[in-house]
Amino acid sequence: MTMRTLAALSMFAAAAGAQSRPAAPRAPVAPLAFTHVAVVDVESGQLGNDYTVVISGNRITAVGPDVRVPSGARIIDARGKVLIPGLWDMHSHALDRWEWSSLLNVANGVTGVRDPGAVMPVPQIVRLRSAVERGEELGPRFVASGRIIDGTPKSRETYVAIDSPSAMRAEIAQRQQAGLDFIKVYTRLSRDAFMAAAAEAKRLNIPVAGHVPLSITAAEASDAGMRSIEHSYRHRMSCATAEDEIRRLLRSLPGIQQAGEDQRYVATEDSAFVLGLNTYSAEKCRALGERLARNGTWFVPTLVEMQTRFVDDYPLSDAFEQRFTDPRLRYVSPARVLRWRTVMALDAGVVQGQFSFGPRGPDSVFAERAREVANRLRMPADIQRGGGMLLAGTDVDNTFPFLFFGFSLHDELALLVKGGVTPLAALQSATINPARFLGRAHELGTVAQGKLADLVLLEANPLDRIEHTTRIAAVVVNGRYFSRKELDALLDRAAAIVRR
């Protein structure tokens, strides 16, 4: 083992030990009262002006224009400011990076996350989840799936490969009993294995989410009871009239890869890409939205990941270099930033060199990439027009370039609006919709009496401009108040950790 590996293992062990030790109970704190604040009703889109919001412990105890402030309360004069519910990132690989992701999420008003693929041991996940809910550990509330379930050959080493219905049923039962919140499935599952997962999950009342396996369609997965479908980039084929042919091409890729036929692999993948691009149908997408709504299946677009997946900046150009002046890079390790730069440069270089795209040439391919981005942007709005329900998620895990814990959720909301979703619907996708999806609307998702006190105080109304969600004056996490100065201190701690 290298010294770096040993150091990392020592840090992990120390963190695990700290999480296993019982924390001291939180000392009683005085009630907190926001006065003269505007409150966004994320269900109706109305704004309540000159309200008082009182928090006792970790609950909201009063909301309204004529609320009495309790004696001894800490008063926050929020005149001119706007209060919204805490935000949820419904696709964030945060748990395996909890030491700093928790700080970045809180500092950005992300008070809840759904982690669809943590490698962290399940008992540790369960302990950490309970500690957060009890207020003993600072960080966003979370739900987690544990390791991703794939078919053979599995897409990544950290995934679990399952091919038989009986093995799938046993795996689902074990995870449900261990205390995980949902099951995430992946692209290479067989049809029989997926159907077994869906049936067993329904029997045990544990949701199935993730990528629709290539062995079935998104409509079939929804009909079988899949609770959420992740990523517009994975499932744009569901909105393409050539869906069957695209799926056939993509199903052939593992065999081509195993045969070592690199040129054929790239050509096949490219053919599927072009078919999806040229046969996108808003009407088919709307019909899919109707199907999802009828079955209670939610859609998590994760648009933000494409911000560097489809770029046309030539390596070392001024535009390329400008990307690397982003101040948020202080929250990513220098080694990871170097890896991002290398991957982006290689990708752009491949396109410029025409190695992968044959006679069409780089200019044509860059134009196709721009069209692909436009299709992905419109897909959530098209699905929503059919009644489909949206959840905001980012897919942040430090692998995709320029995705940042906490920060990228705000980018996602802005991209949803850019694609045609209203600011209210975008805000709902990160507040009341996650609460409903999780079956916790009775205690999360709105600013209302009796709800858990997860709140974000903004300098301006996000219903006027969704980018106002970034103008954070303060955050309340499970009843704990963080001023802007305290949030900045959390950001500084996170920056120090990633450099350590």
C-alpha atoms as one frame of an Amber mdcrd trajectory, in Angstrom:
protein
   0.000   0.000   0.000   1.108   3.559  -0.656   1.375   6.064   2.171  -1.534
   7.945   0.592  -3.695   4.795   0.706  -2.775   4.131   4.339  -3.552   7.703
   5.275  -6.914   7.525   3.535  -7.774   4.279   5.333  -6.793   5.811   8.660
  -9.029   8.822   8.015 -11.915   6.558   7.020 -11.502   4.438  10.136 -11.390
   7.520  12.350 -14.535   8.894  10.721 -16.327   5.564  11.088 -15.326   5.358
  14.737 -16.541   8.888  15.386 -19.898   8.082  13.815 -20.259   4.931  15.921
 -19.697   6.765  19.219 -22.840   8.167  20.844 -22.884  11.939  20.537 -23.678
  14.175  23.462 -27.292  15.364  23.413 -27.811  18.824  21.999 -28.155  21.496
  24.623 -31.551  23.211  24.719 -31.595  26.377  22.659 -33.901  29.349  22.739
 -36.685  29.528  20.168 -35.787  31.202  16.884 -38.060  33.743  15.200 -37.816
  35.219  11.700 -39.756  38.490  11.681 -41.001  40.615   8.772 -40.112  37.839
   6.312 -41.766  36.948   2.997 -42.624  33.235   2.832 -42.951  31.294  -0.425
 -45.834  28.819  -0.550 -44.265  26.267  -2.898 -47.603  24.538  -3.457 -49.578
  27.554  -4.685 -46.778  29.855  -5.782 -48.110  32.620  -3.529 -45.923  34.890
  -1.409 -46.946  35.670   2.155 -45.566  39.061   3.151 -44.510  40.394   6.564
 -44.777  36.999   8.243 -43.274  35.741  11.477 -41.920  32.191  11.535 -41.131
  30.650  14.916 -38.931  27.583  15.431 -38.708  25.637  18.690 -36.254  22.769
  18.790 -36.239  21.332  15.270 -39.867  22.152  14.397 -41.713  25.139  13.008
 -44.238  26.066  15.688 -45.930  29.085  14.125 -46.176  30.792  10.722 -48.228
  33.833   9.806 -48.692  37.606   9.816 -49.995  37.848  13.401 -47.728  35.451
  15.275 -46.498  36.306  18.762 -42.753  35.943  19.302 -42.033  33.767  22.361
 -40.268  35.325  25.317 -36.518  34.839  25.143 -36.513  33.941  21.438 -33.586
  34.769  19.202 -35.021  37.227  16.690 -33.795  37.459  13.103 -35.087  40.604
  11.422 -35.656  39.276   7.890 -37.161  42.401   6.431 -36.744  42.342   2.628
 -35.791  38.663   2.618 -37.616  35.533   1.420 -37.959  32.187   3.204 -38.259
  28.890   1.313 -38.165  25.237   2.406 -34.790  23.512   2.500 -33.695  22.140
  -0.872 -33.190  18.468  -1.789 -30.698  17.058  -4.278 -32.446  13.858  -5.336
 -29.414  12.330  -7.080 -26.193  13.057  -5.211 -23.343  10.649  -4.487 -22.613
  12.413  -1.222 -22.202   9.733   1.438 -18.812   8.396   0.383 -17.564  11.994
   0.534 -19.541  12.992   3.620 -16.678  14.747   5.400 -16.855  17.678   2.984
 -20.012  17.101   0.930 -22.113  17.586   4.066 -20.584  21.028   4.629 -20.974
  22.131   1.013 -24.591  20.993   0.885 -25.567  22.802   4.083 -23.771  25.966
   2.982 -25.829  25.915  -0.227 -29.186  25.363   1.456 -29.318  21.682   0.450
 -30.854  20.167   3.581 -31.635  16.765   2.056 -30.054  14.367  -0.443 -30.872
  11.021  -2.012 -27.726   8.945  -2.552 -28.257   6.252  -5.205 -25.013   4.344
  -4.952 -23.024   4.653  -1.724 -20.203   2.158  -1.262 -20.055   2.936   2.471
 -20.947  -0.166   4.556 -24.678  -0.434   5.163 -24.500  -0.390   9.002 -22.504
   2.824   8.779 -25.113   4.343   6.436 -27.904   3.475   8.851 -26.038   4.889
  11.867 -25.167   8.107  10.058 -28.734   8.570   8.823 -30.074   8.259  12.372
 -27.445  10.636  13.758 -28.391  13.287  11.197 -32.117  12.953  11.907 -31.465
  13.264  15.665 -29.357  16.387  15.135 -26.193  14.707  16.424 -24.388  14.974
  13.061 -24.319  18.119  10.941 -25.396  17.522   7.391 -28.385  17.104   5.114
 -30.995  14.444   5.815 -30.573  11.595   3.378 -31.960   8.402   1.966 -29.653
   5.817   0.438 -29.693   2.729  -1.760 -26.334   1.114  -1.054 -24.393  -0.404
  -3.956 -25.899  -0.270  -7.435 -27.293  -3.522  -8.844 -26.283  -4.300 -12.438
 -26.181  -7.323 -14.726 -23.212  -9.195 -16.217 -20.745  -7.869 -17.185 -21.272
  -5.186 -14.555 -20.508  -1.630 -15.618 -18.204  -0.816 -12.655 -16.284  -2.813
 -10.085 -18.205  -1.277  -7.175 -21.550  -2.502  -8.556 -23.247  -5.784  -7.635
 -23.924  -8.118 -10.590 -27.142 -10.164 -10.356 -28.515 -12.254 -13.213 -31.124
 -14.592 -11.762 -34.570 -13.731 -10.363 -33.962 -15.833  -7.242 -30.689 -14.071
  -6.441 -32.397 -10.731  -7.038 -35.227 -11.512  -4.643 -32.738 -12.512  -1.960
 -30.720  -9.313  -2.481 -33.789  -7.076  -2.260 -34.986  -8.766   0.923 -31.546
  -8.478   2.536 -31.281  -4.767   1.739 -34.762  -4.009   2.992 -34.052  -5.845
   6.227 -30.720  -4.039   6.643 -32.535  -0.686   6.651 -31.738   0.788   3.220
 -34.294   3.180   1.776 -34.477   2.097  -1.863 -32.888  -0.058  -4.559 -30.958
   1.347  -7.507 -30.743  -0.763 -10.662 -28.522  -0.241 -13.683 -28.357  -0.590
 -17.431 -27.245  -4.210 -17.948 -29.864  -6.020 -15.863 -31.727  -8.764 -17.701
 -35.448  -8.418 -18.187 -36.176 -11.325 -15.822 -33.898  -9.933 -13.096 -35.483
  -6.483 -13.322 -39.031  -7.830 -13.189 -38.086  -9.917 -10.152 -36.639  -6.801
  -8.493 -39.769  -4.793  -9.219 -42.096  -7.494  -7.893 -40.087  -8.191  -4.728
 -39.620  -4.495  -4.012 -43.358  -3.951  -4.319 -43.995  -6.841  -1.933 -41.545
  -5.457   0.635 -42.531  -1.813   0.067 -39.031  -0.607  -0.860 -38.799   1.581
  -4.002 -36.831   0.674  -7.129 -35.085   3.555  -8.912 -32.246   4.117 -11.335
 -31.446   3.491 -14.974 -33.981   1.653 -17.081 -32.174  -1.537 -18.173 -31.684
  -1.819 -21.930 -33.635  -5.065 -21.808 -36.910  -3.141 -21.349 -38.418   0.222
 -22.255 -38.999   3.093 -19.848 -42.743   2.610 -20.281 -42.447  -1.064 -19.309
 -40.292  -0.213 -16.307 -42.876   2.319 -15.163 -45.691  -0.191 -15.655 -43.736
  -2.664 -13.491 -43.634  -0.132 -10.638 -40.281   1.628 -11.024 -40.474   4.595
  -8.651 -38.057   6.960 -10.379 -36.086   7.088 -13.616 -32.741   8.906 -13.554
 -31.013  11.037 -16.216 -32.235  12.620 -19.429 -28.988  11.536 -21.110 -29.688
   7.887 -20.350 -33.298   7.917 -21.412 -33.578  10.374 -24.273 -34.171   7.234
 -26.377 -37.531   6.959 -24.592 -38.546  10.162 -26.368 -37.214   8.998 -29.757
 -39.308   7.360 -32.454 -36.323   5.068 -33.178 -36.262   3.820 -29.568 -36.224
   0.102 -30.441 -33.276   0.436 -32.829 -31.350   2.608 -30.364 -31.827   0.027
 -27.628 -30.676  -2.742 -29.996 -27.489  -0.847 -30.790 -26.728  -0.077 -27.157
 -27.390  -3.666 -26.068 -24.684  -4.810 -28.481 -21.975  -2.598 -26.931 -20.766
  -4.892 -24.078 -20.116  -7.740 -26.535 -18.278  -5.440 -28.932 -16.201  -4.110
 -26.042 -15.313  -7.599 -24.841 -14.209  -8.467 -28.379 -11.823  -5.507 -28.289
 -13.301  -3.932 -31.428 -12.744  -0.299 -30.478 -13.622   1.288 -33.817 -16.821
  -0.716 -34.105 -17.718   0.193 -30.520 -17.347   3.928 -31.190 -19.221   3.697
 -34.501 -22.112   1.796 -32.887 -22.343   4.197 -29.977 -22.251   7.116 -32.421
 -25.037   5.596 -34.533 -27.242   5.308 -31.443 -26.445   8.906 -30.524 -27.360
  10.241 -33.962 -30.591   8.210 -34.073 -31.637   9.604 -30.714 -30.782  13.093
 -31.859 -32.621  12.943 -35.172 -35.763  11.132 -34.016 -36.541  13.061 -30.815
 -40.301  13.557 -30.572 -41.941  16.028 -28.196 -45.224  14.159 -28.659 -43.656
  10.810 -27.701 -42.082  12.480 -24.689 -45.414  13.944 -23.627 -47.019  10.507
 -23.966 -44.247   9.069 -21.781 -45.058  11.758 -19.209 -48.679  10.585 -19.200
 -47.516   7.010 -18.606 -45.200   8.029 -15.772 -47.922  10.091 -14.128 -50.420
   7.252 -14.354 -47.977   4.840 -12.709 -46.565   7.238 -10.112 -43.075   7.146
 -11.626 -40.940  10.272 -11.147 -38.241  11.649 -13.470 -34.840  12.984 -12.309
 -33.270  14.735 -15.353 -29.777  15.621 -13.954 -29.281  18.162 -16.732 -26.316
  19.807 -15.075 -23.907  16.983 -15.866 -23.921  17.919 -19.555 -22.360  21.326
 -18.959 -18.935  19.841 -19.695 -19.905  16.577 -21.361 -20.759  18.530 -24.534
 -18.295  21.383 -24.913 -16.608  22.689 -28.020 -13.716  24.549 -26.398 -10.425
  23.571 -27.966  -7.860  22.500 -25.333  -5.691  25.397 -24.142  -7.948  27.955
 -25.853  -8.952  31.051 -23.882 -12.488  29.661 -23.426 -11.128  26.342 -22.168
  -8.768  28.031 -19.730 -11.521  30.365 -18.545 -13.466  27.374 -17.236 -10.624
  26.636 -14.851 -10.908  30.016 -13.150 -14.204  28.905 -11.557 -13.916  29.826
  -7.846 -15.767  26.639  -6.877 -12.675  24.633  -7.832 -11.386  25.329  -4.322
 -13.844  22.644  -3.166 -12.261  19.973  -5.384  -8.872  18.381  -4.785  -6.069
  19.578  -7.092  -5.574  16.004  -8.338  -9.250  15.792  -9.322  -9.111  19.168
 -11.091  -6.126  17.926 -13.107  -8.074  14.805 -14.030 -11.034  16.939 -15.143
  -8.751  19.030 -17.321  -7.204  15.933 -18.910 -10.531  14.241 -19.634 -12.036
  17.399 -21.133  -8.977  18.062 -23.267  -8.933  14.492 -24.578 -12.637  14.580
 -25.366 -12.405  17.835 -27.293  -9.255  16.623 -29.014 -10.952  13.432 -30.199
 -13.734  15.446 -31.767 -11.352  17.933 -33.342  -9.243  15.094 -34.713 -12.254
  13.270 -36.177 -11.016   9.991 -34.709 -14.430   8.880 -33.528 -16.915  10.509
 -35.837 -15.849   9.549 -39.325 -16.511  11.695 -42.357 -18.992  14.100 -40.726
 -16.129  16.180 -39.343 -15.783  18.149 -36.095 -17.923  21.123 -37.157 -20.862
  18.849 -37.833 -20.335  16.953 -34.586 -20.189  20.122 -32.498 -23.437  21.253
 -34.121 -24.955  17.873 -33.239 -23.804  18.287 -29.658 -25.568  21.644 -29.480
 -28.772  20.022 -30.755 -28.386  17.217 -28.214 -28.109  19.747 -25.392 -31.269
  21.457 -26.647 -33.141  18.126 -26.701 -32.061  17.255 -23.184 -33.063  20.679
 -21.920 -36.569  20.381 -23.353 -37.129  16.779 -22.246 -38.194  17.553 -18.625
 -40.688  20.176 -19.787 -42.067  17.814 -22.441 -42.501  15.051 -19.861 -44.105
  17.484 -17.441 -46.591  18.573 -20.106 -47.842  14.998 -20.093 -48.231  15.108
 -16.313 -44.879  13.581 -15.424 -43.477  14.600 -12.030 -39.962  16.038 -11.724
 -37.290  15.767  -9.051 -34.146  17.928  -9.090 -30.859  16.023  -8.991 -27.264
  16.594 -10.059 -25.359  13.265 -10.192 -22.483  15.032  -8.430 -19.716  12.731
  -7.214 -16.549  14.564  -8.350 -16.333  12.359 -11.459 -18.181  14.579 -13.925
 -16.190  17.781 -14.481 -17.542  20.925 -12.879 -20.175  19.316 -10.714 -19.994
  20.571  -7.142 -21.822  19.380  -4.048 -24.494  21.904  -3.118 -23.660  24.470
  -5.775 -24.728  22.313  -8.714 -28.297  21.937  -7.480 -28.800  25.644  -8.131
 -27.364  25.165 -11.628 -29.845  22.323 -12.166 -32.809  24.497 -11.203 -31.663
  27.182 -13.637 -31.331  24.616 -16.454 -34.837  23.280 -15.776 -36.191  26.789
 -16.246 -34.054  27.327 -19.335 -35.651  24.198 -20.830 -39.193  25.471 -20.330
 -40.120  24.570 -16.736 -41.523  27.473 -14.709 -39.551  28.838 -11.736 -42.286
  27.538  -9.419 -42.143  24.036 -10.917 -38.334  24.056 -10.674 -38.534  25.087
  -7.015 -41.139  22.392  -6.379 -38.785  19.786  -7.873 -36.354  20.445  -5.003
 -38.832  21.015  -2.145 -42.405  19.693  -2.033 -41.882  17.076  -4.764 -39.087
  15.265  -2.875 -41.217  15.362   0.281 -44.118  13.751  -1.573 -41.860  11.236
  -3.301 -40.388  10.159   0.030 -43.769   9.986   1.757 -42.715  12.777   4.138
 -44.921  15.654   2.991 -46.433  15.726   6.488 -43.104  16.953   7.885 -41.009
  18.307   5.000 -41.307  20.347   1.825 -43.169  23.497   2.911 -42.847  26.304
   5.435 -45.734  25.380   7.700 -46.558  24.827  11.361 -45.487  21.419  12.609
 -42.953  20.812   9.829 -39.292  20.070  10.453 -37.244  23.263  10.447 -35.187
  22.906   7.252 -35.248  26.379   5.704 -33.312  28.718   3.425 -33.424  32.503
   3.835 -32.841  34.289   0.514 -32.097  37.874  -0.431 -34.655  37.802  -3.266
 -37.694  35.876  -4.514 -36.827  32.765  -6.593 -40.280  32.849  -8.204 -39.195
  36.055  -9.939 -35.882  34.552 -11.036 -34.837  31.026 -10.134 -31.179  32.070
  -9.873 -32.147  33.888  -6.673 -31.857  30.535  -4.860 -28.102  31.201  -4.845
 -28.499  34.446  -2.876 -28.456  32.750   0.507 -28.553  34.899   3.639 -28.957
  32.061   6.157 -29.864  28.372   6.433 -31.719  26.418   9.107 -30.845  22.695
   9.228 -32.957  20.556  11.538 -33.636  23.632  13.676 -30.015  24.825  13.752
 -29.455  28.353  12.435 -26.439  29.287  10.298 -25.810  32.935   9.452 -24.067
  33.942   6.233 -20.811  34.267   8.146 -21.217  30.762   9.584 -22.033  29.351
   6.144 -18.852  30.899   4.777 -16.935  29.200   7.583 -18.404  25.848   6.496
 -17.205  26.513   2.956 -13.717  27.285   4.241 -13.692  24.024   6.230 -14.703
  22.057   3.150 -11.984  23.681   1.065  -9.379  22.768   3.672 -10.576  19.160
   3.835 -10.355  18.489   0.088  -6.813  19.825   0.029  -5.830  17.642   2.958
